[in-house]
Amino acid sequence: METRFGFVKMKIDEFEQWLGQQRVARTILNVQQHHTWIPNYSHFNGSNHFERQLAMKNHHVGVNGWADIGQHFSVFPDGMIVSGRPLERVPACITGHNANSVCLEHVGNFDKGGDTMMEEQKEAIIRMTAALCRRFNLPVNHNAIIYHHWFELGTGHRNNGSRNNKSCPGTDFFGGNKVEDCEEHFLPLIRQQLGDFDVVKTKNPFIKYVIVTANRLNIRSQPHGRAPLVIGRDAAELGSILRVYGKTDGWLKISNSQEHWVSERYTREVKRATVNANVLRVRSGPGTEFAVEGNLPRGEEVFILEENGGWCKIGFEEKWLSKDYLDFQKVDL
């Protein structure tokens, strides 16, 4: 394991151990798969991992105007993994679908006729995706493991690649970039890597979900404003969804095993729900008279901030769903 320019370079074995040690307050619902396209294999010389990662960060910050590099991790042709944006921070990767994501950028051009993915990189991608599923208790399906190609470039509407979409993660990425390609070629490899692992369905130890309403919300070691900040945990960011395990005097405990607290003042309660229709229309307001803004597929998970006359608002956005087509998760108190 090596650190330079604020990035950490790891082998896949090291990543799996490192991931198990990370404390992440925000709720993760999916893992995004991307390819860089540029840089591609022609820009990698076998030893310039940090330089290429820094160049991507400089482009994202200087040209795109982002606060940091967009992705959480980059996977290089030799299978080495380089960290990027901290896991506590929302990535900048798929419009409208970043709040509960981990973003992976695979260095290369994996469109047909582009780079032929090296076996070391294939293994790292499979094992890394499986490790993230295990760490964040994610099911292996096309709602929890998603390709950029399935979302319209400008709006972020999910259309499964039917129009105005990037090819990312590549038309030759593990057999193709369509949903059916993912299900046939990629997901079975993740399931094989996970073995007997299955999503834990036992009684929830937490009492509710909340969304962070401050730009940055400090995590403290005791439930009061003078308590020291927790060492090794970044502040939770605006829009992050946190699990709450306890409450006292206006403070919320966000760890089941440790004394990690945030001020309730800078949060609002949300409810977790799953789409139960084959396709559920997203509208710009609470009613059928409002414009259709996109669609969500069956099994998509969302967090509901507000209800209005049988309609549910997703987070802070003006995106509304009919409550009739949502199954709400029960939290055991």
N, C-alpha and C positions, 0 to 999 in steps of 0.2 A: 504494500500500500504506500502510495507516494502523494504528497501534497505540493501544489504549485499554483500561483495566481488565485488562490482561494478555492481551487478545485481539488477533489480527491480522485486519484486513479486506482482502480481495484481490479483484480481478477474476479471471476465469477464466484469462486469459493469465498473470497474475502467479502464480496458484496452480500452474499447470503448471511454471513455472520454479522456484518455491519448493519444490515437492515433490521435484524432482530433486536439490535440495541437502540434503535431510533425511537424517540418519543414524538408522536404526531398527534396533535389535538384535533385537527380537522377530520371530518368523516370522509373516507375515500370510498367511492362507488364504482370507479372504472379505471382501466389502464389504457391510455392512448398509444397507438402504434403509428410511427411516422418514419419516413426516410428523409435525409437531408437534401438529396438530389445534388446540390452543391453546398458544401464540399462532397466529393465522391472519392472513389478509390484512387483516382489520379492525383489527388491532393494529399494523400496519406503516404508517408515514407517509412512507416514502421516504428517511428520514435517521436513523432510530432503531435502526440495526443493533446498535450496542454496548449500548444500553440494554435491548433485548429479549434479547440474549445474556446480559447480566448478570442480568436477571430470571430467566431459565431456570436459571442457575447457582445463584442464591440459593434457588430452589425446590428444586432437586436436593439442595443441601447442607442447607438449613434444614428442609425438610419430609420429604424422602426419607431424609436422614441419610447421604448419600453424601459421599465425600471431595472431590468436584469435580463439575463439570458432567458429565453422562453421555456426551455425544457428542464426537467429535473435531472435527466441522465442522457448521456450520449453513449452508444455502443459502437465501438470501432471495429474495423475489419478483422483485427487479430483477436477479437473477443474481449478486449479491455473495456472497462466501464469508467467513464469520467462523470463525476457529479456536476450539476449545474445549479439551477435555482433550488433553494432549500425546500424540503418536502412540506414544511408548514405554509409555504407561499403557493397561491394559486398559479398554475402555469399560464402561458400565453400561447396557446396552440390550436384550439378549435373554437371558433366564435360561438359564444353562448353555452359552451359545454365544458368549461374549465374548472368550475367551482369545486367539484368533488373528484377531480382527476389527478392521476400521476401521468406525466408526459414522458415518453421514451422517443428519442431521435436516434435512428440507426444510420450511421455514417455510410453513405453510398447512394447510387442511383439504381433502384431496383425495378425500374420500368424495363419491359422487354427490350433487348438490345443494349441495355446498360451494363452495370456491373454484375458479375456472377458472385453471389454471396459466399464468402469463405465459410468452411465448416465451423471454425472457431467462433465466428460471429453468430451463426445459426444456433449453436449450443448456448451461447451467452443469452441470446434473445429468449429462447425457450425457458431456460432455467430462471432468468430474471423475471419474466412474466409470471411463471409459476410461484416464485418466491413472493412476489407482490400479492398474488391471489391468496396465498397462505397467510401472509402477514396481516392483510386487511379483510380477511374472511370473505373473499369475493367468489361468487359462482363462476364457473367456466362456461360463459355463453356470450352471444354477440351484443349484449347490453353492458356487460362488465368489461369485456375486452373489445375495444372499438378501433376502427380504422378511420383516418382523416377523410378518406375518399367517400365515406358515407354521408358527409355533411356538406351542404352547399357552401361555397367559398365565402360569399359576401354576407349571407344571413345566418349561417349556421344551422339552417333547417335540415333535418335528417331526411334524405330522399334516397338513401342507399346507392348513391352514385348515378342517379338518372339524368342529372343535368348540372352544368356549371360547377363541376367539382374538380379538385386537384386529383391526380392519380395516386397520391401519397397513401400508403407507404410503398407504392409501386405496383405496376400491373403484373410483375413477376415475383412479388413478395410471397414466399411460401405458397406458390401455386396460383396467385392472383389476388386482386384487391376487392373482390365482391364479397357480399355476405356469405354466399354459398361456398366461395373459395375458403373463407375463414373457417366455416363450419366443417368443411371436408378435409382441409390440409393442416390448418394451424391449431385449432382447438384440441384435436385429438393428441397432438404432441404435448400440449400443456397438461391435459388429463393424465397422460402417461407419465410425465415428470412428477406430478403430484401423488400418484399412486392411490392410496386409500383415503387421502384427504377429502373431506366433504365440508360444506359450509356448516358451521355450528348453528344448531337450531334450538339450543337450550334456552331456558328462561333468561331474559335480559337482566343483567345486574344494574343497569342504569335506569334513571327515572324519567328522563325526557331528553329531547334535542333542543338546542338553541342556536340561533344565528348571531354572529358577531356584528354589531352595528357601529363600532368604532373603527377608525382606520387601522389601528394596531391596539390589541388588548393584551396587556402584560399578564403573565402567569406567575402567581406568587406562591410562596411556600406556606403561608398561613392565611386565614380568611380576614385580612385587614390590609388597609392601604399602606401601612408602614412595614409590612413584612418584606423580606428580601425576595428578589426575583429568583425563580427556579433556575439553577445553573444547567445549561445544556438544552434548554427549550426556547425556541424562538417565540416571540409574541404571536398570538392568533390574529389573523388579518380580517379585514372587512369581508363579510359574506361567508366566512368559514362556518361550517356546521360542527358544533361540539356536542359530545355526549355528557350528560350531567349525572353524577353518581351520588351527590348529596348537596345540601343547601343549609346555610346558616347565616343569619344577620345580613342578608343582601349579598352573600357570596356563594358561588357555585363551585363545587368540587368536580373536576373534569378528569380525574384519574381514579380507577377502582382500587389501586394498590398503593398510591402515594399521595402526599399532601400537596396537590397542585390545584390552585384556586384562581378564579377570575371574578371580577365584579359583575354582579347580575345587572347592574345599571346599564351596561353597554351590550346587552343581549336582548333578544326577543325569542319567545318559544316558537318552534315550528313542529309540524307533524310530518312523518315520513309515510309516503304512499306509493303504491305500485299500480301502473296502468293495467287494466284488465280487459280492454278492448283491443281488437286486432290493430286498429289505427285510431288514435285519439287526436282530434283537432285541437290546436293551440290557438286561442283567440286573443285579441288585443284588449278585451274587456270582459266583464262578467255577464255574457249573454250571447245568443246566436246572432244578434244584430251587429256584433263587432266583427271586424275583419279577421280572416284566418291567417295566422302568422307562421304556421307550420304544423307538423304532425309528430306524435310520439308513438313508438311501437309498443306492442304488448310486452310487459315485463320491465319497461323503463321505470326507474325509481326517481322520485322527485320529493322535494321538501316544500310543504305548504305553509305560507306565512299568514294568509288571510282567507276567510270564507265570506261569500256574499251571495245570498239567494241561490244556493245550490251550485255555486261556482267557486273554484279554488285558485288562489294566486300563487305562482311559483316564486319563492324568494322575493327579492326586491324588484324584479322585473314586472312590466305590465304584460304578463303572459298568464292566461287563465284557462283552466280546464274544467270540464263538467264533473262534478263530484260523483255522478252516477257511474262513472267509468274508472273509479279509483278504489283500490283496496287499501285501507289505512292499517299501518302496523300498530299492533297493540303493545304497549309498554307495560310490563308487570310492575306494580308498585309494591 
